[in-house]
């Protein structure tokens, strides 16, 4: 097929290398069916995986060279080359699917080294060595990488939980501090009100004592005034009554005033 396709020297060389790898893959999978040892099967699959990676790289180079030559080739040639490229991609995908089938078959025959499910007993050191020896270097690297990724994810989840817990704790502390400050203000206000009530009570008592004292003084003065008025009335009504002495500052009775006037004008 390669000789029938019109292509440049570089494109033809890449195409030949791809076809050589495909023949090696076909022969390798045929040998794989005859191998019974799982260790040798793993090594054979690893070699075939490398061939498939090489084919993928060459197909990409083929595609780049094809795009470079599109302007120089007729449309019919470009179509044939693109069809050849698609054919190689399909063939490579078929080998990839075949490799996946063999990998699943090998995976069902042995216990996973790094992924132990629930209810599975922990393997011993010898079993781990046997399992590790049956795995290829790439599989060991992939398993270790997967375990480290899972561990990193678990650590990240733990960090998020810790951060959320700290955030909730900080918010709770701020809320409690605000409530404590508010309670302090309420207590201070209650103390102020209590002090005001005590002061008002003392003031009321003092006013009550002052009012009582003023009432007593007013009553005493009222009694004195009433006594004086009573004496004056008695003196006016009965001026000859000797039992009641003259009140200092009051005029003597009318007869006495006449005698005094006569004595003064006798001369």
C-alpha positions, 0 to 999 in steps of 0.5 A, a space after each residue: 500500500 505504501 508504494 501505491 501512495 504518492 508521497 514525498 521521501 520524508 512522508 514515505 519514511 515515516 509511513 514505513 516506520 509506522 508499518 514496521 511497528 504495526 508488524 511488530 505489534 501483530 507478532 508481539 500479540 501473537 507471542 503473548 498468547 503463547 506465554 503462560 507466565 504472568 511475569 513474562 506477559 507483563 514484560 511483553 505488554 510493556 514492550 508492546 505499549 512502548 511500540 504503541 507509543 512510538 506509533 502514536 508519535 509517528 502518526 502525529 509526525 505523519 499528520 504534520 508532514 501531510 499538512 505541509 504537503 497539502 498545498 503541493 499535492 492534488 486533492 485526490 492525493 490528499 484524500 488518499 493520504 488522509 484515508 491512510 492516516 485514518 486507517 493507521 489510527 484505527 489500526 493503532 486503536 485496535 492494538 490499544 483495545 487488545 492491550 487493554 483486554 490483556 491487562 484486564 486479564 492479568 489484573 484478574 489473576 493477581 491481587 492489587 498491591 496498593 488498592 485493598 478493598 474492604 474485607 480483604 486481609 492485609 497481604 504479607 511482605 512476601 506476597 507484596 514482593 511477589 505482586 510487585 515482581 509480577 508488575 512492570 515498572 510502569 504499573 508500579 509507578 502508576 500504582 504509586 502515583 495513584 496512591 500518592 494522588 489519593 493521599 494528597 486528595 485526602 490531605 486537601 480534604 482534611 485541610 478544608 475541614 480544618 479551615 472550615 472548623 477554624 472559620 466556624 470557631 472564629 465566627 463563634 468566638 466573635 459572636 460570643 465576644 459580642 454577646 459578652 460585651 452586650 451583657 457587660 453593657 446591660 449590667 452597667 446600665 442596670 447598676 446605673 439604674 439601681 444607683 439612680 433608684 437608691 439615690 432617688 429613694 434617699 432624696 424622697 426620704 430627705 424631702 419627707 423629713 424636711 416636709 415633716 419638720 416644716 409642718 411642725 414649725 408651721 403648726 407651732 407658729 399657728 398655735 402661737 398666733 392663735 394664743 396671741 389672738 385669743 389673749 387680745 380678744 379677751 383683753 378687748 372684751 374684758 379689759 378689767 380682768 387682772 388674771 391676764 397680763 398685758 402683752 408687751 407692745 399692746 396698748 393699755 385698756 381705754 381707762 388707763 389711756 384716759 388717765 395717762 392723757 389727763 396726767 400729761 395735760 394737767 399742767 
